[in-house]
C-alpha cells in the first residue's frame, strides 16, 4: 500500500522543534539545546555532499593553489566519513551512518577535461569520483555538454559505478546510456543501506537541459512535482522512510519551490547554482566570506508545512558539505546538529605565508598520482605553447560577456565569421553575413592580461565541443527574433516572466551592429522556439557594410541573412529560435577556430587597435 504523508504522519513535536530552529535564525542554536524538545534520536545520518565539481581536479585556481583539488577532496571526505562513525556524539545510544552524494555537473569542458579526452577512458574525473566513493550521483546539465556518447565514455571508466539517479530523464533514445539503465546503474532513485537503515535518494535534472546542453535523444520531463512525488510514494511503499532528493535545478530557490509542491522529502541537496551556504563560525576559503548566500542549511517547507533542510555548496571541489541529522525510530527527522553541520573547506599547506591551516589535509596519494599529476602535465604542455601576443587586456568576465560587448567576445565572434567565410566554398554553403557567439560559451571568466596568449588560454575561453556551422538564408523576421532572444534574459524580472531564461544566451557578434534597450519587452519562446511574446528590445540592426536589417524596432525588408554560429545554437541551444533550420558544420570546433584565427589571420598579434578595451560599439545598450 502506498503511504501518503500528511501533517499527522509526522510527529507534532518534531514540527515544533524544527519550526523553532527556523524561527531562531536557521539553526543558529547548538544541537544540544534541542534534545528535550523532541523524541530521542535513534539514527544519526551524516550526509556528505558536493556539486559542480566541473573537472577542477588540480586546485582552486591561481592564487588558491593550496585549496581544492580532487586529491585533497578525497582526503577530506575520508576524514569526515571516519569522524561520522567514530566521533563523540550527544546521544551515545544512537546508530550512525554516512552517505556521500553528488548533485551534478560532475565534469565540464575546459583544459582539464581536454586532457582527459586526449588521454582517453578512463577519464581522470571518473577516477577521482570513484575514489570519493559516492553512494549516489545526480546528473547535471554540463554532464551532457559533449553529448550522450561522451557521458557513456565517462561511465565506462568506472570499475564499479555508483548509482546515477535521474527520475525525469528518458534514455531510451540513446542506446549506450539505456544500457546503463538496463544494468541498473542509471535509475530514478536508489536506496542506500546504513546500519540497518534504508535511505532513499531521488535524482532530478533541470528541465532546461535541451536549451543549455546537448542531450540529443535524451528526453526531459518538466513535470517535476509529479515525478518526485511518485518516487517518494514508491520508496515509502517499499518501507524506506528517510528520503533525500539530489537535484540539479541550477538555483537553490528552485529546489525550495519544488519542496513546497511535494510531501515526504526529508532533505534536499541542490546543485547547479554554486551557492555557498555557511554560518558565522565556519572556516572558509579566503575571500569567500563575501560570497555567502545564506545560512547552512536553508529551510524549505513541504506541502504539509513540514520543514525540509536544503543544502548545497559552491563547486569545483572547494568544499565538502556536511549535514548531520537525527531520525527517530519512526523515521521522522527530529534534529539537525548545527554544531557538526556546514561546509568543510578543502585545504592543504598554508593559509597565508606564515600560518598553517589547522584543517589542512594531506592529499590522497593515489588520486594525486593517478589524477592530479597527469592533468598538471597536460596543462603544462598547453601553457607552454605560446601562440600569440596581445597588446590589450581581453575581457572574458562572465558578468560582462553575458551582458555587453567585450573585446574577447569580438575576438571569438570574428574568428567564427573568418573561418566560416573561408570554408563556405568548400562546404557548398553561402558565405555568412554575421556570426553569433553566446556569452555562455565563453568560459574563462577572467581578464587575460596583455602579453603572451597560449593554447591553454584558448581552451579556457572556448572549451566546449561546439562546431562552427553556417545556417544559410535565415529570413529577416526570424533573424530579428534571434536577436531578441539574445537580449531576452538581461533583467531580473525576465527570469520571473520566463522560467526558461538563461543569461548565457546574450550574443557577442561579428559582421553586425545592433542597438537595444532593456526598457522594451523581453521575448518569450515556447519549448519549440516559437514566439509566445514578441520582444521589443532590438531597435536598430545593420550589417557591417551598412545594410539595414532593423530600423525603429521594425524589420527592414531585404535578402535573408546567413549566420555563422556554433552547432549548439543552430540546434536551438539557449533557445535560439532557428527552429530546425538546416545548417552545415564546418569541421572545426570553436576552440580550434579561435586558435587558428589568432595564429593565421592575425599573424599572432591581437592589436589594441583592432580589439580595444570595451569593444567597438558593435552592441549598444540604449536607455
N, C-alpha and C positions, 0 to 999 in steps of 0.2 A: 504493500500500500504506500502511495506517495504521501510524504509528510509535507504539510504546508505550515511554515512558521507564522505565528500570529503573536500579538503582544503577550498572550498568556503562555505561549510556548517558552518564552524566556523568563527567567526569574525577575520579578519586580525589584528585588534587592539589587540585582545586577544592573538594572536600568538606573536605579538611584545612584549607585556607585559610579558608573561611567558618566552619567549626566553631571554628577558633582565634579568629576575630573574636567569635563568640558567647561563648566562654569568657573572652575578655578584657574582657567588660563591654559587650556590644552596640556594637561598633565604636568603642571608645574610642581605639584606636591610629590614628595617621595613615596615610593610604593608602600613602605612600612606603615604610613599613616592611613592606609585604606583597608587594612586587613579586617578590621572589626565591622566594616560596612557590608560585607557580602559573604557568601559561602566560602568555605575553605578551598584553596587551590588544590586540585588533585593532579594536575598535569601542567608543568611549565613548558611552553614551547618557545624556543628561540628561532626566529626567522632571520636568516642572513640573506641579504638581497643586494642586487645591483641592477643597473640598466644602462644601456647606451655605452657599452664598453668600446665599440666603434674602432676596434683594431689598434687602439693606443697601447700596445703591449710593451713599449720600451719605458716610457716615463711620462710625466705630465707636461713636458714641453720645455722650451728654452727658459732658463731661469728657475725651473722647478724640477731639475733632474733628480733630486732626492725624493720625489713624490711620485706616486702612481706606478704603473707598470705591472705586467702580468705576474712576474716572479714574486714581487712584493705582495701583490693582491692575494696570491695563493697562500703565502706565509701568514698573512693577516687572517684569512678565512680559517686556516688550520688552527691558529691560536684561539680564535673565537669559538670554533667548534669544540675545542677541548675545554675552554672555560665554561661553556654552556652546560656541560655534564659533570664537571669536577669542582666548580667554584662554590663558594659559600652562598647560601640562599636563605631568605627569611623564613620559609616553611620547609623544614628539612624532610618531612614525610612525603612530599610530592614527587612524582616522577618527573623526569626531564628529557626533552627531546629537541632535536635540531633539524630544520630543513633549510636548504640553500636553493634560492630561486633567482633566475634572471628574467626581467620583464622586457627583453627585446633589444633590437639593434646590436646584435652580437658581433657583427663586423661591418666595416664601412670602406667604401672606395677611398683610396689615398695611397701615398707612397708605401706605407707599411703593408697594406693589403696587396699592393702591386708586387712586393717581394714574395708574398705567398703565391700569387698567381704565376710568377716567374718560376718558382721552385716546385710548384705542383702539390698534389694531395699527398699527405695530409697538410692542410693549411696550418700556419702557425697559430692562428686564432683557435682552431679546433683543438690543437694540442693543449693550449692554455686552458680552454674551457673544460676539457676532460680532466685536467689536473685539479681544477677547482672542485670538481665533484658535485655538480648541480643535481638536485633531485627533480627539478622541473625547469624548463626553459620556454619562455614565450617568444613568439616571433615578432620582430619589429619591421617597419617599412624598409629600412636600409638592408635588411637581410634579403630583400628581393631586388636590390638595385642592379645586380648583374644578371638577373633573370633566374628562373627556376632551376636551370641546369647547374649554375654555379652554387646555388643553395644545396642542391643534391650533392655536388662535389664536396661542399663543406661537411655535410653529414657523413659522406663516405669515409672521411678521415678519422672518425671515431673508431676506437677498438670496441667500445661498449657505449653506445649513445644513450644519453639520458632521455626521458620523455620530453618531446616538444609539444606543447599544449596550444591548441588554437581551435576554438569552437565555432568561429564564424567564417572559416575558410573551407572551400571545397576544392580538393586537389585532384579530382577525378580526371580533369583535362590535362594533367601533367604526369605522364606515366612514371617518371623517375621518383617524383615526390609521392605519388599514390602508392608506390611500392613500399615506402616508409610508413604510410598509413596502414597498408595491409599487414606490415610486420609489427604494428603496434608501437612504433616509435613516435610518429605524429598522431596525436589524438586530441579530442576536445578537452579532456581533463584526465588527470592521473590521481592515484591515491598513494600516498607515502605512508609507510608503516614505521612508527617510532614508539618503542617501549610498550607495545601492545595497543597503541592508539592509531587511529586512521585519520590522516589529514588529506583532504581533497584540494587539488589545485586546478583551477579552471583558467584557460588561456583565451584572450581576446585581442584581436588585431584592429587597428584603425580602419574604419570604413573608407577613408580617403586613400587607401593603398593604390588603387588604379591611377590616381592622379599624381601621386608623389613618388611612385616607384615603378617597377617593371615586372608585375606578377604574371604577365602573359595570360595563360589559360586558367590560372587560379581564380576562382570566383569568390567574391567577398560579399557577405551579407551585412547590412547595416541595422538589422533588427536585433540590436544588442540585448535589450532588456529581456525579450522573449527567449533568446538563446541562452543567456546566463541563467535565467530562472529555471529553464528546463534542465540545465546541467546541475543546478543546486538540488532540484527535486529528485533527479536521478541519483545523485550521491547520497542524499538523505534516505531515500528508499533502500539503499544498499547498506544503511547503518553508519554512514560517515556523518559525524556531527561537528566537525571542525573544518571549515571551508575557506580557502583563500582564492581570490581572483588575482591573477598576474596579467596585467593588461598593458597595451601599448597604444594609448589614445592620444598621445602627443601633448597633453596638457593635463595636469592633475585635476583641474576643475572639471574635466570631462569624466574622470573616474568618480569624483564626488557627486556629480549629477547622476551618473548611472547608478550609484549606490542607492539613491532615493527611489529608484524605479523597480527594485527587486527586494526580496526578503530572504534572509538565511545566510548571507555572507558574514563571515567573522572578521576578515582582514582583506585589504586591497593593497597590492603592490603595483604602483603606477610606473609607466615608462614613457619615454619619448619627449617629455617636457624639460628634462635636465634641471628640474628644480632642486635646490639644496635646502633640505629641512634640517634644522638644528635648534638646540636650546642653549641658554646662556653659558653653560659651563662646558660645552663640547669643544674639544680641540679641533681646529680647522686648519686647512692649508692656508699659508699666509696670503692675505688679500681676499679670502673668501667671506670674511665676516660681513662685508657689504653686499654680498650676493645671496644672503639667506632669504628664502621665500617666506618661511614661516616656521612654526614650531614643529618638532618631531614627536609624535605623529600629528597629522591633521585628523580631525574627526568629522566624518560624514554621518548622516542619519539614513537608515534604510527605510523601506516603505512603511514599516510599522513603527517607526520612530526610534528604533534601536541604534545607539551609537556604533559606528564602524570605524576603527582606525585605518587611516590611509597613509602609506609611506612611499617614498621614492628617494633617490639620491641623484646628485649630479654625476655625470658619466665619466667615461674614459679611465676606468679603473682607479679613480682618485679616492673613492670611499667605499667601504662596505657598510651597508645599512644593517642595523641590529635592532629588531623589535622583539621584546620579551613580553609574553602574555601568559596569563594563567587561566586555565579552564577548570570548572568544577566537574564532578563525576558525571553530570548530565550532558557535558559538552558545551555548557554556556561559558562565554568569555566573561570572567568576573574581575579580572585585574590586568592592568598594564603596568609593568615595572618601569617606572620613569627613571630610576637610578641606573638601570642597565641598558636602557633603550637609547638609540641615537646613532648618528653617523660616526664611523670609526675611520679616521684618515689612514691612507696607505703611505707609509714613510719609512725611509732608512737614512742613515748618515746623520747629518746635522741640519737643524732648522735655520741656523744662520752661521756666520763664520766661526763662532766660538762655542755655541750652545748645542749639545747633542739633544735630539728629540727623545723624551722619556718613553714614547710609544713606538720607537723605531724597531723595525724587524730586520732580520737577515733574509735577503731574497731566497726563495726556494731554489736550490742549486740545479735541480733537474730542469725546471722551467727556464731558468737563466740560460742554461746550456742549449736546450732544445728549441727555445722560442726567441728570447731576447737577443742573444748573441748573433744568431744568423740574420735576424731582421736588422740589427745595427750594421752588420757587414753589408747588407744590401742597400741600406740607406746611405752609407758612406760612399758606395760606388756611384749612386745618383748625385750625391752632393759634390763629388769631385769632378763631375762632368760639367764644366763651365761652358755655356752655350752662347752667352751674350753679355753685354754691359748695358745698364740702364742709366741714363742721365737724370732720371727723375724717380721719386718715390712712387710706387704703384699701389693704389688704394684698393684692397680686396676685402676690407672690413665687411662682415656680414650685414651690419646695420646700414651700411652705405650702398652696397651692391643690390640690396633688396628694396631700396627706396629712391635712389637718384643715380644719375650718370656718374661713373667714375672712370679714371683713365685706364685702370686694369680691365674694367668691363669693356671699354672701347677696344683695347688690345685684343681681347679674346674674340669679340664680335668681328673685328676686322680680319682676324686670322681665318674665320669661317667663310666670310664673304670672298676672301682671296682664294682659298682652296676650292670652294665651290665654283668660282669663276674659271679657275684653271682646269678643273676636272669635268665641267659640264660637257664640253665637246666629246670627250672620251666616253662618257656615260650616256650620251644622246639626250640630254635634257636642256631646256632653256637656260641661258646664263641668268643667274639670280640678280634681282634688283636690290634686295636687302638681306640682312642677316639678323636673327634674333637669338639672344642667349639669355636664358632665365637666370636671375640672380641666385636662385637656389642651387644652381650647378657650379657656382664659383665658391670654392670651399676653403681657401687658405685662411680666411678671417683674420687678416693681418695687413699691415702696410709693409710691402717689400722695399727695403731701403735701396736708394740709388747705389749702383755698384754692380757686382757680378750677379748674373742670373744663371742658375744651374738647372739641369734636368729635373732635380728634386723640386725646385720651385714650380715647374710646370705641372708636376703631379700634384703638388699642394693646391694649385689653382684649379686644375681641371682633372679630377681623379676618376670620374665615372666612366663606364664603358659605353659612352654615348657616341654614336657615329654621325658624322656630318652628312646631312641629307639635303635634297632640294625638293620642295613642294612647288610644282610649277603652276602657274596660271590661277592663282587664288583671286576670286572676284573681289573687287574693291570693297563691297559691302561687308564681305566676310573678313577681309583684311582689317577693316575698321573694328570689327568685333574682336579680332585677335589683339589689337592694340588696347581695346577697352579691358580685355581680360588681364593684360599686363599691368594695369593700374587699378584693378578692381579690389585689391585687398591691401590698401595702403593706410587705412584709417581704423582705429579701434572699433568703431561702430560696424565696419564691414564684416567683422568676424561674428558679430551677433546676427546681422541680417542674413549672412550666407554661411551655413555650417560647413561648407566645403572650402572655405577660404584658406589660403596659404600665402605667406609673404614672399615665398621663393619664386612666384610667377612674375615678379617685376622684371621687365626686359632691359637688358643692355643691347644697343643696336648699332648696326653699321649700314651705310647706304641710305640712311633715313634721318630726318629731323622731325621731332614732334613736340607739341606743347599740350599740356594737360592741366586740369585744375581739380583739386580734391573737393571743391565745392559742388561738383556735379555728382550725379548718382552713380554708385558703383554697380557694374554689371553683375547679374546673377545668371548662372547657367544651370541646366539640369544635368543629370549624370551622363547624358548622351552628347553634351556640348551644345545643346540647343538653348537659345536665349530665352530666359524666363522674364528677366527685367533688363531692358537695354541700358547700357551705360551711357552717360553723357559727360564723361570726363575728358575725352580726347577732343581738343578744339581745333588744332591745326596739325597737318602732317604733310610732308613733301619728300620726294626722293632727293638724293644728294645733287642731282642735276637741276633741281628746282621744280620738277614736275609736281604739281599739287595733287594730293590724294584726299585730304580732308580740309575743308575750309569752313570756319564758323561752326564747327561741330557737325557739318553735313558732308557726306561723301561726294567727291568731285568725280563725275563720270569719266571713264577712260579705260585704258588697257588694264588687264589683270596684272597682279603682282606675283612674281616668282620669288620664293622665300628660301634662303639657306638657313638651316637650323639643325638641331640635334634630332635623331630619330625618336628620342624620348618625347620631345614636344610635338613632333609630327604625328605621333601616335595618340596625342591627347593628354600627355603628361602636364601637370599643373593646370589642367582644364583648358589648355589652349584649344580653341574650337576649330581645329582643322576638319573635324567631323568625318574622318575616314578618307580624306582626300588622298589620292595616290602620291607616293613620293619615292625617290630613288636615293639609296645610300651610296656614299662615295668612297668607301674603302679605308677611311681613316677615322680614328677617334678624335674627339676634340682636344685631347692632350697631345696626340701626335701632330695634329694640325697646328696647334699653338707653337709647339717646339719648332716645327719646320718653318712656319711663317717667320718666327724670330730669327732663325738661322739664315734662311734663304732670302725671303723677301726684304727683311730689314737689314740684312747683312751683319747680324749680330749686334746691332745698336738700336736700343729703344730711346729715341731722342725726346728731349723735353719739348721741342717744337711740335712734334707730331702727337705726343701724348702728354699734354700739360696737366699739371695737378688740377683736379676739379673737372676735367674733360673739356669739351669743345662746344658746349651748348647744343649737343645733338638732342638732348632731352631737357625741356624747360618746364618747371612747375610754376603755374600762374596762380594768383590769389583765387 
